[in-house]
Amino acid sequence: MDAVPEIPAEELVAAAEEGRDWSLLDVRAPFRLERGRIDLFPEAFFKNIKGSELLAAEDARTLGLDSGRPLVVVCGLGNDSRRIAAHLNEQGFEAVSLAGGMAAWMNTVVRREIAPPPELDRFFQLDRIGKGALGYVLVSGGEALAVDVPRHHQAYLAAVKDAGAHLVGVADTHAHADYISGGPALARAADVPYHLHAADAVSPYDGRAATIDSSPLAGGQILNVGRAKVEVVHTPGHTEGSVSFRIGDGAVLTGDFIFVASVGRPDLGGQPDRGSRAKEWTQVLFRSLERGKREWPGCLEILPAHYGGPTERREDGVVGGNFANLCLRNEPLSLGSADEFVTWVRARAGSFPEQYRRIKTINLGLETVDEVEAEELEVGRNECALG
């Protein structure tokens, strides 16, 4: 068993991006795929076969596996996959086990460097592949700001260290509902401010005030990072306190306000069962979009907090897009009236993920959760975009 080769999640990402001819074999029960699976490789080279069936088969080829392609075997924690990979290798397959399984996959962060605007010295996008979630580290004059940090924040600290900087602040673009924020914990550990808009420091479900320590953000405020002046733009709609962070005319971190291919759902932050509230937030979101189209130059690079798939990546792997181009190809940005926009949103809003209520409550410090529960709550890709 010890001789079974394993592949770390970061290497699996690199292999997919290099176009290696691998197949992926997920040995979990089929119902677990509903909450999340690895979709890096073409669908034709993805198989879901229960581990018990594989271990019972004298020849796995009878189950539709191709022994001519290397196999990456995936389970929940990386234990069953090692045993099954060993079993397959005894049958002549070339199989490796994904180290740590889906638990490791969901927490894997890939760092990509972005060409910085003049105000910055280094600029990093941190891509949590399994979640489709993105965060950022901005570095200027030896100082760094971390934005939209997940609960495992080691990759963010590594980016700051590798840039030869020290952290001066941590910020969230909004109170997240799809993953547990690591912002407050990182800010406490580094003894720096944690920034969150005041309107998001309250539960939208019952009005309770957040118990986390935060430095309240407001539209028009400037966060100083070295020589960079990062402007806080209040862009409500996805949540009441949603903000974007604009770095001159070079880039803007839009959180769940504007994505490359869509916009953020206006029903995740409030009471999804109250139709009038959802409609109200949809109209607020439309006004925020209209303001952005009026005031933001087309040269701005839109850098969101989420993405839906690989088509939203640029050639360099970074998820983002030129604002002028997005206004042409991102459908909701082209809608000219509030009524059109409300109709468009209603046709695309999906069901409300029940775990999102609890995650947001945790992010406000109103409930605690252990690591096992946190892993379970965060399983699966984000459902924050419309469409």
N, C-alpha and C positions, 0 to 999 in steps of 0.2 A: 504493500500500500504506500509506503514512504517513497517509493520510486516513481509513483504516478506524477507526470509533469503537470504543473499548474501554470496558469497565465494570470497575471494581475489585471485588474479591470482597465488600468491605463494603457497597457499593451494591447488589450483587445480593441480599444478605441483606435489606437494607432494602426492596427492591422486592418480595420474596416476602412479607415480613411486612405490607406495605401492601396485598397482594392484587392486584398489577398483573397484567394479562392478558398474560403473556409465555409463550413456549414455550422449552424448552431443548433444544438439539441437541448431542449429544455425538458427536464425529467420531472417537473412538479405536476401535481394534479391539475387538470385543465382549468378548473374554476379559479385557480390562483393567477392565471394569465389575465383574467379580467381586470385585476388591479395593477398589472404592469408586467411587461416583458421587454427583452432586449430586441430592438428593431434596427440594428445597425446594418445587417446584411439583407440582401434581396429575399423577398418572401419565399421564393422557390427553394431557398437553402435554409429554411427554418423548419424544424420538426418539434412537435410536442408529443413525447411518448412517456408514459409513466415509468418510473424507475423499476417498479416491480415487474412490469412486462419485459423490460430489457434484460433484467437479471434472470428471468425465466426462459428467455429465448436462447436456444443453442446456437443460432446464427441470426444476428440482428439484421442481416440483409433481408430476411423475410419480412421485417417490419418496415421496409422501405428506406433503410439507411444505405448510403453510398459509401463503400469502403475506399473509393478512389479520391475522396476529398477529406482533408483534415477536419476533425470535429472538435468543437468547443462544447463541453458538457456543463450545463447550468442547473443548479438546484437552489434551495433557499439559503443555506449557510455554507455550502462548499464541502460538506461531508459526504452526502450521498453521491454527488457528482464525481468525487475521487474514486469511490468504489466502482461506479458504473464505467468510468473511463478505463479503469484497470481491466474490467470485464471485457470491454470492447477491444482493447489492445490485444488481449489474449486471442481474440477472434480475427486478428489481422487488420484492425482499424488503426488509424493514427489519431488518437483522442487525447485531449488535455482537459483539465478541470478548471473552471473559473474560480480562482482563489477567493474564498469568502462568500461565494454565491451571490444571490440577488441582494442580500443585506449589504455586501461590500459595493456592489454595483450602484445601489441607490445613493450611496454617500461619496462616490468617486467624483472628484473635481479635476477638470483639465484646464490648465492655465494657457491662455492665448494672449500674446502681446498685440496691442493695437498701436498703429502709428499715432503718436500723441499730438494734440493741437499745440500751438505755441505756448500756451500757459502751463503745460505739463512737461515733465522730463520723461516719465514712464507712465504707461497706461495699460492696465491688464483687464481682460474679461475672464472671469472664472466660471467655467461651464460645468454644471452638475448634470451630466449626461442623462442619467436615468430619470431624472425629474423634469428635464427640459427647463431648468432654472438657471439664471445667470446673475452673477454679482460682479463687482468691480473694485479695483484698487487704483486710486489716482495718486500720483506722486509728483511733487513739485518742491524744489528747494530743500530737499531732505525731509519733507513732511509728507504724510500719507493719510488719505481718507478711504475707509472701507465702506462699501455700499451693498446692501441686500445680502447679508452674510448668513449662511446656513448654520445649524447648531454645531456642526463640526467645522471649526474655523481655522484649522491648521494651515490649509493652503493659502489663506489670506495673510496670515502672519509670515509665511514663507515668502510670499510675493513682496511684502514690505521689507523683509530682511534682505532679500536678493537685490532689491533696488537701493540698498544702503540708506533706507529712510527710517523714520520712527512714526508711529501712529499718533495722530492728533485728534481723531474723531471717527465715530462709526455712525452710519445712518441707514434707515430703512426708507424706501420710497413710499411705503404704506404699511399698515398692519396686515401682514400676510395671513392668508387663510389656507394655503396649500402646503406650507411647510413651517416647521418651528424655527423661528428666527434665532440666530446665534448672536445678533447684535448686542443685546443687553449684557450677555455674559462676557463677550469679548471686550466691551467697553469697561466693564468692572475690572476684568483682569489687567487691562492696560492702563486703567485709571484715566480714561479720557471720556468726553461727553458722548452720550448716545442720543442721536437726533431722531425725532419723530414728530410729524405734524400734530398739533394739539387736538384737532378734530378726530384723529385716529387713536388718541389715548383714552378712549372710552368705548365700552362694549356697545355695538350697534344693536345687540339683541335685548339687553335689559337696562342699558344706561349706566352700568357700574363703571366707575373711574378705574383706569389701569393702576396697578400697584407697582409697576416697573418704574425705575428712575429714568427720566428722559428730559432732554433739553428741547423744549417745544420749537418746532419750525413754523415759519409763516412765509407766505408768498412775498417775494421781493427781498427776502433776507439773503445775506451773503455769507458763505462759509469760506474762511480763508485757509488755504492749504498752500504753504510756501508763498510763491508769488501769484498763484492762481486764485481767482475770485470766482467761486462756484455759486451761481445764482439759484436760489430756490424758487421754482415756479409752481404755484398751486394749481393742480390739474385734477379737480375732483370729478367723480363719476363712477370709477371702479370702487373707490371708497370716498368718504367725505374728506379725508385728509390726504388723499393721494397727491404726491408732489413729483416733479421732474427736476433733475439737477443739470443745469445748463453750464457748459464750459465755453464761454465766449461764443463765437460763430462756428466752432469746430465740431462739437458733439453735445448731445443731451441724453442723459440717462432717464428713460421714460417710465421705468417700473412697469406696471400693468396698465398704463394709460394707452400707449400706442405700441403695437407689435409690428413686426415686419409684414405679416400677412393679415392682421386683423386688429381689433382693439379689445380692451379688457371688458369682461362681463360686468354689468352694473347691478347684478343681483347677488353677488357673493358677499358683499360687506354688510348688507342690512338684512331686512326681514324678507326672505324670498317668498313667503306665503302671503305677503300683502302686495297685491298687484299694483295699487296706487303708488306705493313707495318705490317699487321697481321702475314704474313709468317715470316717476319724478327723477330718480337717479339717472335714467336713460337720457332725459332731457338735459340734465346737468352735464353728463358726459358729452353730449352733442355740443353744448356751449363751450366746453373746454377744448374740443377739437377745432371748432370754428376760430377760437382765439389763437390756437397754435398756428392754424393756417394763415391767419392775418399777421401774426407777430414774429413767427420764426422764419429765418431765411432758408431757402431751399437747399443751401449747401450744408446745413446741419446733418451730422451723422446720427441717425436714430439708433440708440442702443437700449434694447428692452430688458426686462427682467425674466422673460420667458420666451419660448419658441415651441412650435408644434412639430417640426421635422427638419431634415437636412436641407430642404429646398430654401430655407430661410438663412442659410449660411452664405457668406461671401466666399470667393475663391481661397482666401487665406484661412478659412475655417471660422472666422468671427461671425457671430450672428448680429446683423445690423443692416442698415440701408440708408441711402441718401434721402432726405426728406422730400425733395422735389420729385424724385422717382416714386417714392411710396405714395405720394398724393395721386399719382397716375394709376398705380397698379394695386393699391390696397383699397378694396371696394368701399368700406365704410367712410374712408376719407374723401371719397368723391361725391357722397350724397349731399344734396344742397339744401334740404329742409329738415326741420325737427320731426315732422310727421313721417317723412320717408325713412329717417333714421330709426324712429321708434318701431315702425313696421319691420324694418330690416332686422333689428335686434330681437323682436318677438319671434321671428321666424327661425332664429338660430340659437336662442338661449336653451341650454340643455337642462337636465335635472340637477338639482342642488346636491352636491356631495355632502352627506351628513357629517363626515369627519371634519369638514371645514369649519363648522361652528366651534368644535372643541379646540381645533388648532388655533383659531383666532383668540379664543378665550385664554389659552396657554400663553400666547404671545403677549397678552396684556398683563400677565402675571396673576390672573384670577384663578388659575388652576395649575397644579404641578403634574408632571408625568415622568415615569421612569424611562430608561433607555429602551426597554423591550416594547413598551406602549408607543413610544415615539417612533420607533422603526415601523410598527404596524400602521400607525396613523399616516405616515408619509409615503407608504408604498404606492407606486404608480406615478405616471406623468401628471403634470399639472392640468387642470381643467379651467384655466382662467381666461382663455380667449373665446370670443364668439365665433361660431362657425363649426 
